[in-house]
Amino acid sequence: MSINSEFLLGEFMKHLESLNKEKCISLIKEALDNKSISIPNLYENVLAKGLANISSNEKEQEITVWEEHVQSGIVRTAIEMSYPYILEKRDSIGNGDLKAIVFCQEEEYHELGARMITDFLTLLGFNAVFVGANTPKLEAIDAIIDFNPDLVCISVTNYFHLMTLKDLINDLRNVKSRHNIKFKILVGGYAIDNTPSVKEKISPDYYANSFEELKKIRSDLL
Ligand code: B12
């Protein structure tokens, strides 16, 4: 039986606001065990919306920084706990030949969006690797040369990091021609979603902010 994601979000928020990790995680585990919600629906409509409710540019910060850390830690546990369910679903789709690498730029500590995207790619049959938040450019380049992905995904949350994104993309394109490798660059995240005309300025190969859009990119790569 499928569950209304709005209902699950309401229940999840009650427990998240009271910092009740145990209740948050049992709620999600139960929904996944009962197969009452899909991973994309859970991530996009419960976990990401839950985090967006914590604080936003439109809303005054109502919680302390330490509470924000505890709440985002609870969401990270929910994401990690979902991994076996992702593999179960992935196995019915098959693990294809496409490879993807996901990372955040140096000093970018917001990693939850990047982790979600890595799981979405896994669900779509990619061999997907999350390198990490706060990844220095040279580390990212090393990872790309060694792993030789079809898709390089960069998650940007802080507006500040948009300033270095264009240079990073140029550097990655130089690496691509020097090493004769063939990857496409996909960008996403809060700063990209919320900054007008940034996509035109940085000109990545792709931009996405949902599972459905990733599906289209996968078809395009095949
Ligand atoms: C959780 C959180 C934190 C946590 C992060 C924990 C962690 N390990 O990730 C902590 C507490 C560490 C933190 C720190 C800070 N944060 Co903070 N944080 C948030 C919060 C509440 C949620 C962010 C989040 O994880 N969302 C959930 C994800 C899943 O959503 P998403 O990123 O939008 O991702 C979706 C899509 O964009 C897409 N996507 C994401 N990445 C990618 C990548 C690709 C390739 C693709 C295709 C798609 C894609 O997929 C996701 C699913 O739909 C937001 C508030 C908000 N309204 O967003 C503030 C927010 C992002 N933080 C903010 C700020 C300012 C900070 C701090 C500077 C100060 C502070 N408040 O403590 C520091 C900066 C640290 C740093 N240097 O990076 C601002 C950012 C403003 C800006 N854009 O510049 C926000 C918006 C809060 C606000 N004041 O308005 N933060």
Residues whose N, C-alpha, C, O or C-beta is under 5 A from the ligand:
A	BS01	B12	E44 A48 L51 A52 I54 S55 S56 N57 E68 H69 S72 E107 E108 Y109 H110 E111 L112 G113 A114 M116 I117 C153 I154 S155 V156 T157 N158 Y159 F160 L186 V187 G188 G189 Y190 A191 A208 N209
